[in-house]
Structures are given as C-alpha cells and as structure tokens.
Amino acid sequence: MQLPWRLAASFCLAASCHCTAAAQPVVHVAVYLGAAGCDDCSETAREAIEAMGPSYKVDFIGPKEARDVTSATLRGYAIYVQPGGGQDIPAALRAMGERRIAAVRDFVSRGGGYLGLCMGAYLADRDNMGLIEDEVDGEVGRPGFPVTTSDEVAVSVRWKGRLESIFFQDGPYFQKSARRGFRALATYGNGDVAAARYTFGRGTVVLSSPHPEADRSWFEQAGIPLDRMPGTPVLRSLFDEFGR
C-alpha cells in the first residue's frame, strides 16, 4: 500500500528519529477548536481519536489556540478534523474566515486529509469550503428517513456492510457520484449516502453525516439508551480511508 506523502511523513516521530519497520508509526491529527464548532464537539472528537490508540497524536488548533489554522501550522499534520457545529452554516463560515479556509484547501490539495463530521461535512461542500464538487443538503425530511426533527437521536446506518446505530443530529446526505475518487462508505435505510470519501487535489476528504465520535455522555444527555451506541469502531474505519 502506498501512502500519500503527507501521511507517510507524519509517521516519523520527529526529524531526529529514523523511520524503521520496528518503530510504531504516529499519525499527527489537528482538530479545529473555535466558534465554528459546537460546545464539546472538538473535545469529544479529540478524545475519541486518542482512544483509538497511541499512534494518534492530536492537537487543537484554532483562533484562540497556541497555533491557528494556517498553511504553516497544517504542514505538521496528516489529518485535519472539522468537528460538528451548530445549525448556522454562514456563521460557521464567517468564524472560519477566508484565510483559514484557504489554508485548509491548500493543505488538502497538497496531500493532507480532511475529516468533516456533521457540520464539518456541510462546510466541505462546493458552495462553502469547496473541498467536494457536490452540494450537501440535510437528511431530515428526506423520503424514507425516519427522523423529521432536529432532535438528537440514534439512527440505523449500514456502515461498510454492517448495520450500526449511530448518534445523529440534523446531519447531511451525500450525492452518489461517478467522479474519480468518490466512494460511499455508509448508507441510511432509505439508500441515501451517510458517509463518503472524495479526493481533492492530492488529498483525501472523508465526510460523515452522523457522529461516530459521540461518546457515552452524548447518548446519556440525549436520553438515548446506551445499547444504541455503535458496536464496532466506526470512527476508526473513517481514519482507515486516509491510508488507501
């Protein structure tokens, strides 16, 4: 398997270390923290990624962090994560600002990875950050979809061939595409695409409508039975897409 150069480079622990077959690879991940995200969304994403194992080193970046979202900052990472947010896409775009959006686009086009979760997926569409060529619209109210409100619920998703129950709140669906690099990763019961992989320049864009990062506290606060939590590591399966 041949990895993208940026992802392969991140597997070195530091410039002074030698990358050897015996060394455990480290994937450096940047998670956005700021007004374009919702309360606890960035923190939950970071905790969920770190829980996948010591090979993931996660940092927050954003306007009030030690490092902002710039091209220079992103050079030190393999994957950038845009977490969930509120329901105001224009406000999220304003919070990101043109310079940060340009930095993300440059990062991905040069071989980086972008993971968009719910609002992060909406922001990736052609009319927003422009990381994919399709328009992204909401799944709520779509024919055959059981959810008709913006309430927090668990929905059934066929995730890479396995039926899972995943936390959902007003997430999008993705248009099926014949474009090179597109792959549907998960579908809702009505056949709409719930998670997908795209290419942008030399990089990879992975988008998820539901929240595979949602932890026990999200389910408890929403009053959703804990037996509705996913039975397999669905978030890890999204990260696996960056190594393909």
Phi, psi and chi 1 to 4 in degrees:
 res  aa     phi    psi   chi1   chi2   chi3   chi4
   1 MET       -  127.8  177.5  175.1   64.9      -
   2 GLN  -100.9  118.3 -174.6  174.3    5.7      -
   3 LEU   -87.0  151.3  -61.1  179.2      -      -
   4 PRO   -56.5  148.7  -23.2   32.8      -      -
   5 TRP   -59.8  -37.3   70.0  -92.0      -      -
   6 ARG   -69.1  -40.1 -171.3 -176.3  -64.7  -85.9
   7 LEU   -67.3  -40.8 -175.9   56.8      -      -
   8 ALA   -64.3  -40.4      -      -      -      -
   9 ALA   -64.4  -34.4      -      -      -      -
  10 SER   -69.5  -14.3   75.2      -      -      -
  11 PHE   -73.4  -11.7  -73.8  169.7      -      -
  12 CYS   -79.9  133.1  -64.4      -      -      -
  13 LEU   -66.3  -37.7  -67.0  176.6      -      -
  14 ALA  -165.1  168.0      -      -      -      -
  15 ALA   -64.4  -27.0      -      -      -      -
  16 SER   -83.1   -7.1   60.2      -      -      -
  17 CYS   -95.5  153.7  -63.1      -      -      -
  18 HIS   -97.8  133.2  -64.3  -70.2      -      -
  19 CYS   -80.6  113.9  -70.3      -      -      -
  20 THR  -127.1  165.5   65.9      -      -      -
  21 ALA   -63.1  -27.0      -      -      -      -
  22 ALA   -82.2  -20.6      -      -      -      -
  23 ALA   -76.3  140.4      -      -      -      -
  24 GLN   -78.9  125.2 -175.2  176.1   21.8      -
  25 PRO   -69.8  146.8   26.3  -34.2      -      -
  26 VAL  -118.8  130.0  172.4      -      -      -
  27 VAL  -105.2  118.3 -179.5      -      -      -
  28 HIS   -89.1  124.2  -66.8  -85.3      -      -
  29 VAL  -122.1  131.6 -179.3      -      -      -
  30 ALA  -104.7  128.1      -      -      -      -
  31 VAL  -112.5  124.8  174.1      -      -      -
  32 TYR   -64.8  136.2  170.1   86.2      -      -
  33 LEU  -133.0  116.6  178.5   61.1      -      -
  34 GLY   171.7 -169.5      -      -      -      -
  35 ALA   -67.3  -18.0      -      -      -      -
  36 ALA   -76.9   -9.3      -      -      -      -
  37 GLY  -108.0  168.8      -      -      -      -
  38 CYS   -98.0  167.2   61.3      -      -      -
  39 ASP   -57.6  127.2  -67.5  -16.7      -      -
  40 ASP    74.8   -5.0 -161.1   39.3      -      -
  41 CYS   -68.5  -45.6  -73.9      -      -      -
  42 SER   -66.5  -42.3  -61.7      -      -      -
  43 GLU   -64.0  -41.7  -67.5   83.2   -6.8      -
  44 THR   -65.4  -40.5  -60.8      -      -      -
  45 ALA   -61.4  -45.1      -      -      -      -
  46 ARG   -61.2  -47.3  177.4  177.0 -178.9  167.8
  47 GLU   -62.2  -39.3  -69.4  171.5    4.8      -
  48 ALA   -67.4  -38.4      -      -      -      -
  49 ILE   -68.2  -45.4  -63.2  165.3      -      -
  50 GLU   -63.0  -30.8  -69.7  177.4  -25.8      -
  51 ALA   -69.5  -14.2      -      -      -      -
  52 MET   -73.2  -14.0  -66.5 -167.6  -56.7      -
  53 GLY   139.4  165.8      -      -      -      -
  54 PRO   -68.8   -8.8   25.6  -34.8      -      -
  55 SER   -75.9   -7.4   59.6      -      -      -
  56 TYR  -107.3  119.7  -67.9   92.5      -      -
  57 LYS  -108.8  118.1  174.1   68.8  172.0   64.4
  58 VAL  -117.1  134.1 -172.5      -      -      -
  59 ASP  -127.3  148.7  -62.6  -43.7      -      -
  60 PHE   -84.5  139.2  -73.2  135.7      -      -
  61 ILE  -133.8  148.2   63.7  172.8      -      -
  62 GLY   166.5  178.9      -      -      -      -
  63 PRO   -61.5  -27.2   17.9  -30.2      -      -
  64 LYS  -110.1    9.6  -65.3 -175.4  178.0 -179.3
  65 GLU   -94.6  171.4  -59.8  -53.9  -59.3      -
  66 ALA   -61.0  -30.7      -      -      -      -
  67 ARG  -125.6  129.0  -74.5  167.9  -72.2 -172.7
  68 ASP   -89.9  175.7 -157.3  -12.4      -      -
  69 VAL   -82.8   94.6 -177.6      -      -      -
  70 THR  -132.0  164.0   65.9      -      -      -
  71 SER   -61.3  -39.3  -68.0      -      -      -
  72 ALA   -64.6  -43.5      -      -      -      -
  73 THR   -63.3  -45.7  -64.6      -      -      -
  74 LEU   -67.6  -18.7  -71.0  170.5      -      -
  75 ARG   -61.2  -21.0  -71.0 -169.5 -165.3  104.9
  76 GLY   -88.0    7.3      -      -      -      -
  77 TYR  -128.9  156.4  -63.3   93.3      -      -
  78 ALA   -94.2  -34.4      -      -      -      -
  79 ILE  -136.5  137.2  -60.8  166.2      -      -
  80 TYR  -112.5  131.7  169.5   81.4      -      -
  81 VAL  -112.2  123.2  178.5      -      -      -
  82 GLN  -102.7  109.1 -170.3   73.8   39.9      -
  83 PRO   -80.2 -175.7   32.0  -35.9      -      -
  84 GLY   -64.5  161.8      -      -      -      -
  85 GLY  -144.7 -158.0      -      -      -      -
  86 GLY   -81.5 -146.6      -      -      -      -
  87 GLN  -117.2   12.4  -65.1  176.3  -56.4      -
  88 ASP  -110.1   92.9 -169.4  -23.0      -      -
  89 ILE   -64.1  -46.6  -64.6  173.0      -      -
  90 PRO   -56.9  -38.7  -27.1   36.6      -      -
  91 ALA   -66.2  -39.1      -      -      -      -
  92 ALA   -64.0  -40.5      -      -      -      -
  93 LEU   -64.1  -41.4  -72.3  170.9      -      -
  94 ARG   -62.8  -39.8  -70.7 -166.7  -62.3  -88.4
  95 ALA   -64.8  -37.1      -      -      -      -
  96 MET   -67.4  -47.3  -74.4  -64.5  -65.6      -
  97 GLY    80.7  154.5      -      -      -      -
  98 GLU   -62.4  -38.1  -67.7 -177.2    1.4      -
  99 ARG   -68.2  -39.8  -73.7 -175.7  -65.3 -179.8
 100 ARG   -68.9  -41.1  -65.9 -173.3 -173.0   93.1
 101 ILE   -61.7  -43.2  -68.7  172.2      -      -
 102 ALA   -62.3  -37.5      -      -      -      -
 103 ALA   -66.0  -41.2      -      -      -      -
 104 VAL   -64.9  -44.6  172.1      -      -      -
 105 ARG   -61.4  -42.0  -75.4  173.8   53.9   85.0
 106 ASP   -63.8  -43.8  177.2   68.1      -      -
 107 PHE   -58.3  -48.8  164.7   72.6      -      -
 108 VAL   -69.3  -42.4 -179.1      -      -      -
 109 SER   -61.4  -26.6   69.9      -      -      -
 110 ARG   -88.8    1.3  -67.4  174.2  178.6  -90.9
 111 GLY   123.2    1.7      -      -      -      -
 112 GLY   -79.0  172.2      -      -      -      -
 113 GLY  -112.0  141.1      -      -      -      -
 114 TYR  -120.5  124.0  176.3   97.4      -      -
 115 LEU  -113.2  116.8  174.9   60.3      -      -
 116 GLY  -109.8  122.7      -      -      -      -
 117 LEU  -110.1  115.4  -57.5  170.5      -      -
 118 CYS    55.7 -102.7 -163.8      -      -      -
 119 MET   -56.9  -36.3  172.7   60.7   86.5      -
 120 GLY   -62.1  -26.4      -      -      -      -
 121 ALA   -77.5  -43.6      -      -      -      -
 122 TYR   -56.0  -43.2  -79.6  110.4      -      -
 123 LEU   -66.1  -20.7  -67.5  179.3      -      -
 124 ALA   -78.7  -12.9      -      -      -      -
 125 ASP   -69.8  172.8   94.0  -17.6      -      -
 126 ARG   -61.2  -28.2   69.2 -176.6 -176.1 -167.4
 127 ASP   -92.0   -1.1  -62.3  -38.2      -      -
 128 ASN  -117.2  -99.8  -62.4  -41.9      -      -
 129 MET   -76.5  -21.4  -71.9 -171.0 -177.3      -
 130 GLY    72.7   32.5      -      -      -      -
 131 LEU   -85.1  -17.9  -66.6  174.8      -      -
 132 ILE  -128.2  162.8   65.4  172.8      -      -
 133 GLU   -92.3    1.9  -62.6 -178.6   43.1      -
 134 ASP  -108.5  157.9  -60.8  -41.5      -      -
 135 GLU   -83.5  142.3 -178.9 -178.9    0.7      -
 136 VAL  -112.7  128.9  173.2      -      -      -
 137 ASP  -129.5  165.9 -156.9   -2.7      -      -
 138 GLY   -71.6  147.3      -      -      -      -
 139 GLU   -84.8  -28.0  176.7   67.2   11.2      -
 140 VAL   -59.1  129.7  170.1      -      -      -
 141 GLY    89.0   -3.9      -      -      -      -
 142 ARG   -69.1  149.8  -71.7  -84.8  -64.9  165.2
 143 PRO   -55.6  128.3  -26.2   35.5      -      -
 144 GLY    83.3   -3.7      -      -      -      -
 145 PHE   -90.2  131.7 -170.0   64.4      -      -
 146 PRO   -76.5  -11.7   28.1  -35.7      -      -
 147 VAL   -99.2  130.1 -177.4      -      -      -
 148 THR  -120.8    4.5   58.0      -      -      -
 149 THR  -131.0  176.8   70.9      -      -      -
 150 SER   -92.9   16.1   60.0      -      -      -
 151 ASP   -64.5  155.9  -67.6  -15.8      -      -
 152 GLU   -79.5  124.2  -60.9  169.2  -31.9      -
 153 VAL  -142.2  172.7  -63.5      -      -      -
 154 ALA  -109.4  132.5      -      -      -      -
 155 VAL  -120.8  153.8  -64.2      -      -      -
 156 SER   -82.3  131.4  -65.7      -      -      -
 157 VAL  -135.1  132.5 -178.8      -      -      -
 158 ARG   -86.5  105.1 -174.3  155.7  -65.5  -78.9
 159 TRP  -106.7  105.1 -164.2  -82.9      -      -
 160 LYS    50.9   44.8  -67.9 -168.9  172.3 -177.9
 161 GLY    90.9   -8.1      -      -      -      -
 162 ARG  -115.9  137.6  179.3 -174.3  173.5   93.4
 163 LEU   -78.9  122.7 -166.2   62.7      -      -
 164 GLU  -128.0  159.9  -67.9  -74.3   -1.6      -
 165 SER  -112.0  123.6  173.9      -      -      -
 166 ILE  -134.1  145.0  -54.4  177.9      -      -
 167 PHE   -62.3  136.6 -168.5   97.7      -      -
 168 PHE  -142.3  138.1  174.1   91.3      -      -
 169 GLN  -149.1   99.7 -173.9 -174.8   25.0      -
 170 ASP    55.8   40.0 -153.2   13.0      -      -
 171 GLY   -78.9  168.6      -      -      -      -
 172 PRO   -89.4  177.4   34.5  -35.3      -      -
 173 TYR  -122.8  162.3   71.7   95.3      -      -
 174 PHE  -119.5  137.5  -50.2  106.4      -      -
 175 GLN   -70.3  137.2  -62.1  179.0   28.4      -
 176 LYS   -68.9  139.1  -64.9  176.2 -178.3  176.9
 177 SER  -137.9  148.0  174.3      -      -      -
 178 ALA   -96.7    5.1      -      -      -      -
 179 ARG   -67.7  147.8  -67.2 -170.9  178.2   95.8
 180 ARG   -60.3  133.7 -176.0 -178.8   66.2   84.0
 181 GLY    95.9  -15.5      -      -      -      -
 182 PHE   -78.5  137.5  173.0   83.7      -      -
 183 ARG  -148.4  126.6 -179.4  163.1   62.4 -108.6
 184 ALA   -74.7  128.8      -      -      -      -
 185 LEU  -104.3  -25.8  -54.2  175.8      -      -
 186 ALA  -155.0  151.1      -      -      -      -
 187 THR  -135.4  151.2   55.5      -      -      -
 188 TYR   -81.0  173.3  -67.8  117.7      -      -
 189 GLY   -62.3  -25.3      -      -      -      -
 190 ASN   -86.3    3.1   61.4   -3.7      -      -
 191 GLY    92.9   -9.2      -      -      -      -
 192 ASP   -66.6  145.3  -75.3  -10.5      -      -
 193 VAL   -76.5  125.3  177.9      -      -      -
 194 ALA  -100.1  -20.9      -      -      -      -
 195 ALA  -152.2  143.6      -      -      -      -
 196 ALA  -152.0  158.4      -      -      -      -
 197 ARG  -117.9  139.5  179.3 -170.6 -170.1  -84.4
 198 TYR  -136.2  169.2  -53.9   79.4      -      -
 199 THR  -115.8  148.7   56.5      -      -      -
 200 PHE  -140.9  111.1  179.7   74.9      -      -
 201 GLY    60.7 -128.2      -      -      -      -
 202 ARG   -92.3    0.9  -62.8 -159.8  -59.2  -90.4
 203 GLY  -102.7 -178.5      -      -      -      -
 204 THR  -124.6  135.6  -60.0      -      -      -
 205 VAL  -117.7  124.3  176.0      -      -      -
 206 VAL  -122.1  124.5  176.7      -      -      -
 207 LEU  -123.0  140.2  -53.9  179.2      -      -
 208 SER  -130.6  129.9  177.6      -      -      -
 209 SER   -75.5  -52.6  165.6      -      -      -
 210 PRO   -78.5 -179.7   30.3  -34.6      -      -
 211 HIS  -108.1   88.9  -73.1  -85.9      -      -
 212 PRO   -70.1  -14.2   27.0  -35.7      -      -
 213 GLU   -84.2  -11.7   79.8  -77.2   13.3      -
 214 ALA   -57.1  131.5      -      -      -      -
 215 ASP  -102.1 -174.8   61.6   15.1      -      -
 216 ARG   -54.8  -40.2 -179.1 -171.7 -176.3  100.8
 217 SER   -63.9  -34.6   69.2      -      -      -
 218 TRP   -63.9  -43.8  -75.5   34.1      -      -
 219 PHE   -66.4  -42.2  -77.3   77.9      -      -
 220 GLU   -64.7  -45.5  -70.3  176.2  -24.6      -
 221 GLN   -64.9  -30.2  -69.7  170.9   16.8      -
 222 ALA   -86.5   -3.9      -      -      -      -
 223 GLY    71.5   27.1      -      -      -      -
 224 ILE   -95.9  128.6  -56.5  170.5      -      -
 225 PRO   -54.2  140.5  -25.2   34.9      -      -
 226 LEU   -66.4  -20.2  -64.3 -179.0      -      -
 227 ASP   -73.3   -3.1   61.8    7.7      -      -
 228 ARG   -90.4   -0.1  -62.6  -61.4  -51.2  -82.7
 229 MET   -69.9  152.4  -66.7 -176.5   69.6      -
 230 PRO   -57.7  145.6  -21.9   32.6      -      -
 231 GLY   -93.1   -8.7      -      -      -      -
 232 THR  -132.4  162.1   59.2      -      -      -
 233 PRO   -75.1   78.0   26.8  -33.4      -      -
 234 VAL   -66.2  -33.3  -71.2      -      -      -
 235 LEU   -63.9  -42.0 -178.7   62.6      -      -
 236 ARG   -59.3  -36.7 -179.9 -177.0  -68.4  -82.7
 237 SER   -64.4  -29.7   73.2      -      -      -
 238 LEU   -69.2  -42.5  -67.4 -178.7      -      -
 239 PHE   -65.5  -30.1  -85.9   81.5      -      -
 240 ASP   -60.2  -27.5  -71.1  -15.4      -      -
 241 GLU   -65.0  -24.3  -67.3  -61.7  -43.1      -
 242 PHE   -75.8  -14.6  -64.9  110.0      -      -
 243 GLY   -97.2    4.5      -      -      -      -
 244 ARG   -87.8      -  -66.7 -177.6 -177.6  -86.6
